[in-house]
């Protein structure tokens, strides 16, 4: 895998071919980032289910202000840290080992620098997509992302799913447009404003399961996507 454009153009990234991964192809990345150019520039980005960081690092290369990587798999985290060290971008990145299903999306320390998020890449393992229905763990995670202390007004959520999959996003994320490429669907969603929606998003209380700088003591991690 490599970075396509921007500051780190053509730099190769560490990946693990032995992992069960679903890397986004260069074609899909190029198409998506060309359409998202204005929203990426100077944005605080969250790469959720980050894997080895190919999407978040592409955003950083193309002008994002900073990126928070949220990933549970320890092997992927090790490779992600190697990629960050290789690109020498430690000051503008935060690696958060956490379970997305229980994550508050408010990292301890450095919150003012990295949040609220303006742009979120949400790319769960394909087998988990069909479980995104009202009140399910991932549905609640998406709802927490809409809290005013987590994401900025009119923030953008980019959600990837396999073609022909069935799921339901929380109402605070409205699909603006979609890309259908390489047997996948990428939905670009805009955060909806409104007191009712915002109040609903803030009702749930979440207990932190991981410090932003230290791995969580979870059991077996889910395979990462990239």
N, C-alpha and C positions, 0 to 999 in steps of 0.2 A: 504494500500500500504506500501511496505517496501523497503529498500535498500538491494540489493542482495549480493554485495561483496565489499571488500575494507575496508577502514578506518572506515566507518560507517555501516558496515555489520549488517544486521538484525534489524537496527533501524527502527521503524515504523514512518510513515509520516502522518501528518494531511491531510485529504481530506474531501470533502463535498459530501456525497452520494446524496444529493438533487440537485446537479448541473447536467446539461446535459454534461457529460464528456465522453471521449474516452480514458481511461487509457491504457497504453501499458502493456500487461501482463508480468509476470516474465519470461515466456518462451521466448518471443520476446526480452525483454531487455537482457537476458543472452546470447542469440545467437548473437545479434547485438554487444554487448560490448566485447564478446570474439573475434570477428573478428576485432574489432576496437581498440584492446588493445594498440597497439603501437601509434596510432594516438591520443588517449585520454591522454596518459601520458604527463604531463607538458604542455598541450595545454591551450590556452586561448579560452574558450568556450562561445558561445552564444546559449541560449535556447530561441528560438523565438516561440511565442504562448506558454509560459511556463506553464500556469495553476498554479498548486501548487508546481511545481518544481521537479517532480519525476525523469525526465531524467537528468536535469542539476546537481542535487544533487548526482545521481548515478555516473555521470562523475567525479564530485569532489571527491567522495569516492574512485574512482579508479585511482586517481593520477593527475587529471587535475589541472593546476596551479590556475585558477580562472574561475568563471562563471558569465556572465551577463544574467539576466532573464528579458525578455521583455514580458509584459502581460498587458492587458487593464482592465480586469474584477476586480473590487475592492474587491469582496469577495475572489476570488482566490489569490489576492495579500496579503490580510490579513493572509490567511492560509500559503502562501509561506513564509512570514516573520516569522510566528510562527515556521515553519520547520527550517529555518535558525538559529533562536535563540535557538531552542532545540538542534541543532547540534553544536552550538557555532562556526559557520564558517562565521561570519560577515566580517572578514578581507579579505576573498577571494571571496566574492559574492557582486554583485550589482543588486539591484532590480530597474528596469526601467519601471514605468507605462506609456505606450505609445501605440498608435495605429500603428500596424505594417505597415499598408497601407500608412502611412505618415511619418514613422520614418526614420531618417537619419542614424541610427545605429552608430552614434558617440556620446556617452553619454557625457554630460557636466561634467567636473571634473573627475579626476582619469583615463582619457583616456589612458595614457601611461601604466598604470597597467593592464587594462582590454582589450585593443585593440592594434594591429589588431587581429582579431579572427583567430584562426587556425582551429577551428571545429565549425560548426553551425548545430544545430538541428532545422529544420524548419517544424513545424507540425500544419498546419492550420486546422480549423474545416472542416470536410469532405464536408459540403455543399459549401465551398468556393473553393474547388479544381478545379472544372470544370470551374471556372471563370479565371483560370490562363492561359491566352492567350496573345499574344503580345500586349503590351501597356496597359494592364489592371493594376489596382492598385497593385495587388500582384506580377504580372510579373515584374513591375517596381521596387518593393521592392527587389525582388531577383536580379535584375540587379544592384541595389545600393549596395547590399552585396558584389559584385565583385570589388568594388572600391579599389584602392591600399591603401587608408587610413583607410579602414574598415577591410579587410581581408588580410592575408599574402599570398605570392605566394604559389601556390599548396595547398591552404587550401581545406578542405573537407566540403561538404554540405550533410547532411542527411535529406532526404525529405520523409515524410510518406503520403500515399494516400490510399483510399479504392481500393480494387481490381476492375478491369474493368473500372476504371475512365479514363477520357480523359482530358489531359492538355498539356501545352507546356512550358518547362523551357527555360529561356534565353540561348543563345548559349555559354555564358561564363561558364556554368555549364554542364559538360559532364558526363553522367552516366558511372561509372566504373563497378558496379555490383548491383544486387538487391536481396532482400530477400522477399519471398512470404510466409507469415505466418498469420494465424488467420484472414483470409478475408481482409488482407491489403498487400500493397506493400511498402517496404522500399527501396528507391533508394539512393545509396552512390555515390556522384558526386564529381569530382575533378575540381577545378578552372582552367580555361584555360588561358594561357599567350598569349600575342600578343598585339601590339600597337593598332590595330584597335578595338579589343574587349575592352581593357582597356579604350580607349578614349570614346567609346560609353557608358560605364558604368559610366563615370564621367560627362557626359553632363548634366544630370538632377540636378537641384538645389532644395534642400529640405529645408523647413522651420521647425525648431524644434516645436513640439507640446507639449513636456513635458520635464521638468527637470528630470534628472536621479534620484533625491532624493524625488520628490514630484509627487503625482497623477495628471494625466491630467484631465482637466475639460471637458471630453467628455460626450456625451449623454448616451445612453444605451449601455453597453458593450456587446460584443459577448460572448457566453458561452465558458468557457475554456475547454481544452481537458484533463487535468490531474490534 
